[in-house]
Amino acid sequence: MNAKKEHYHHLIGKEKSQVKKEIGQEFNFYPASEWNYHIGKDLLGRNIYLIIHFKEEKVHKIEIKKCYGKFSH
């Protein structure tokens, strides 16, 4: 998967079912207001995560976070 935020901007406004169909559900709890996807590693070995925020069951914000180890809030 691509690690640039712009690559996922098209998801804004989509419903959870559409996101699930396009990029999968992975280990996300369907009713949650935030879904996380591991999308790769950077040159320093940090994990790259796509974080999708939902509001009223539709995507309203996309973030890309980099961290060592597992992502935590």
matplotlib code that plots the C-alpha trace (Angstrom):
import matplotlib.pyplot as plt

x = [0.0, 1.0, 2.2, 1.1, -2.0, -3.1, -3.4, -6.3, -8.0, -10.7, -12.0, -13.4, -17.2, -17.3, -19.2, -17.6, -18.9, -17.3, -13.9, -14.1, -14.8, -11.9, -9.1, -10.5, -11.4, -8.3, -8.6, -10.7, -13.9, -16.7, -18.6, -15.5, -15.1, -11.5, -9.9, -6.1, -4.2, -0.5, 0.6, 4.3, 7.7, 9.9, 13.6, 14.3, 12.3, 9.3, 5.9, 3.5, -0.2, -3.2, -5.8, -9.3, -11.7, -15.4, -18.2, -21.8, -20.5, -18.7, -15.0, -14.3, -10.5, -7.4, -4.1, -0.7, 1.4, 4.9, 6.2, 8.5, 6.6, 2.8, 0.6, -1.1, -3.4]
y = [0.0, 3.6, 5.6, 9.0, 10.5, 11.9, 8.3, 7.7, 11.0, 9.5, 7.6, 10.8, 10.6, 6.8, 4.5, 1.7, -1.0, 0.8, 1.1, -2.6, -3.6, -1.5, -2.1, -4.8, -4.8, -6.5, -6.7, -3.6, -3.8, -2.8, -0.5, 1.4, 5.1, 4.5, 1.8, 1.2, -0.4, -1.3, -0.2, -0.7, 0.4, 3.4, 3.4, 3.7, 0.6, 2.5, 1.0, 3.1, 3.1, 4.4, 5.7, 6.2, 8.2, 7.8, 10.2, 9.0, 5.8, 7.8, 8.6, 12.2, 12.2, 10.2, 10.2, 8.5, 7.7, 6.3, 4.6, 1.9, -1.2, -1.3, 1.7, 3.0, 5.9]
z = [0.0, -0.6, 2.5, 1.2, 2.7, -0.7, -1.9, 0.5, 0.3, -2.0, 1.0, 2.6, 2.7, 2.0, 4.3, 6.3, 3.9, 1.0, 2.9, 3.8, 0.2, -1.1, 1.5, 3.8, 7.4, 8.8, 12.6, 13.0, 15.1, 12.7, 15.0, 16.1, 15.1, 14.1, 11.9, 11.6, 8.8, 8.8, 5.3, 5.4, 6.8, 6.1, 5.5, 9.3, 10.0, 11.5, 10.9, 8.8, 9.7, 8.0, 10.5, 9.2, 11.4, 11.0, 11.9, 11.6, 9.8, 7.1, 6.7, 7.8, 8.5, 7.2, 9.0, 8.4, 11.5, 11.7, 14.9, 16.1, 17.4, 17.4, 17.0, 20.1, 20.7]

ax = plt.figure().add_subplot(projection="3d")
ax.plot(x, y, z, "-o")
ax.set_aspect("equal")
plt.show()
